Amino acid sequence: MSWTRHFLVTLSLGSLALLFTACGPTYPKCENDGHCEDKGEYCLNMKCEQCRENTHCKGAGMQCAAGSCERIPGYCDDTIKCTGKQKCRDQRCGPECLDDKECAEADYCDNGSCTPRPECGDNALSPTCPEGKECVSGGCQIKLISCSSDPVYFNYNSSNIKRNQRKTLESVAECLKGENIAVHTIEGHCDERGTEEYNMMLGERRADATRKYLERKGVPADRLNTRSYGKERPAVQGSNERSWKKNRRSEFTSQ
């Protein structure tokens, strides 16, 4: 009887051991790598994952990140190329250039990119322009000449060119007919008397009368623009005839 009891106890214990062994964690849960082995995975934080460390990832430039194998950002080699104009340095994609030496002679390194050199100015092979030209926005342009002139004065409430102002206009006309002359704007001005609206129209008439006189003297029309400031920009402050006669004028500015 005792032999039979011993046999039954042994059989029960063996069955329980087999039962506990067969009831391991359900995938993807795990306690060790053995629970993930049939999937070719590794146990990470009680869960089967593709990898736990970088050595579990196959192929160049791969790393383990949060249980998954992925390409190292910016990785490059002889077979994995960088995008765009980036250059591979120490197996990492970086700027096209770090200094001018990495660019062609006609280019310079501008914020990591090889950029064509300007004709003149900063980063140009020759910063200055030839005689007779000036550097404008990185390019050599013919140097334009500005014509200086005294103001042309007008009588009160008039846009007629006075006889004593013709010499001033004839002098500036000779300059404006020359070569490489900048475009000039004729500004019409008034004294403080009268409404703003009226003075804007009067200023325009004075500028226009000045332009027409110069064109009759042979100045090309495409070298002249007009603009009225009315009484907005007095040359002299004051409410008397001495000030007013200085403010009734047309003036020249160049672009």
GIMO-V350472 format. One record per helix or strand of 3 or more residues. SS is the DSSP state (H for helix, E for strand). FROM is the first residue (numbers start at 1). TO is the last residue. If there is no record, write none. Layout:
# GIMO-V350472
SS/FROM/TO + SS/FROM/TO
This chain:
# GIMO-V350472
H/2/22 + H/33/35 + H/37/39 + E/42/44 + E/47/49 + H/54/56 + E/62/65 + E/68/71 + E/87/89 + E/92/94 + H/100/102 + E/107/110 + E/113/116 + E/133/136 + E/139/142 + H/163/176 + E/184/189 + H/196/216 + H/221/223 + E/224/230 + H/241/247 + E/249/254
